Amino acid sequence: MAVRPKRIEIKKAEGHLTIAWDDGFRCRYPLDGLRAACPCASCVGGHEHMGKPGSPDMLEIPLVDNRASRLVDAEIVGNYALQLTWMDGHKFGIYRWEYLRQLCPDPQPIEAEDPAG
């Protein structure tokens, strides 16, 4: 059974997106890392490279343009993905739930969350 998000929280000023997954884990993703790991054909080098498994190592690719990693908007696509729009105008990456879960740099049990936020 595929894991799905229970809650998605974006903190633009702090530079991260957090997903609480229905498998009981929480993942915090750096926004610049998500931009670097964009799964669209342009970013991964063509259609033949799309759909490859994600790895937390992908979140560490440095970006040249600072605007590229500033998030403008996020929309849920159907019931399977998240589409992110970046300040540089890029909005072509569809981040499937499975892909985001694979990218998770350090899964933490949801019980470990600080109730104060």
C-alpha positions, 0 to 999 in steps of 0.5 A: 500500500502506498504511503500518503500525506496526512498533513503538509505544512510549508514555511517559506520564511524558514525554507522548508516543507514538512509532510506528516505521512500516514505511515506514522513518520514526518519528513522535513524537506529543504525547499532549495533541495526540492527544487534541485530534485525537481522530477520534470523532464527538463531538470532530470535530463529528458523523458527517459530519466523521468520516474527514477527513484528519489534519494535524499542525496538529490536534495543537496545539489547546489543551485546557481539562481537564488530565485529558483529555490524560492517557493511561490505556490504549492497545489495538490495534483489529484490524489497522487502528487504535489506541484510546486511553483518557484519564483523563477517561473518553473512549475513543471515538476509533479512530485508524486507522493512515492517520490517525496517519501523516497526523498525524505532526508531524515524520517522522524516518528510523528509522536516525536513532534513538539506539540508547541510546533 
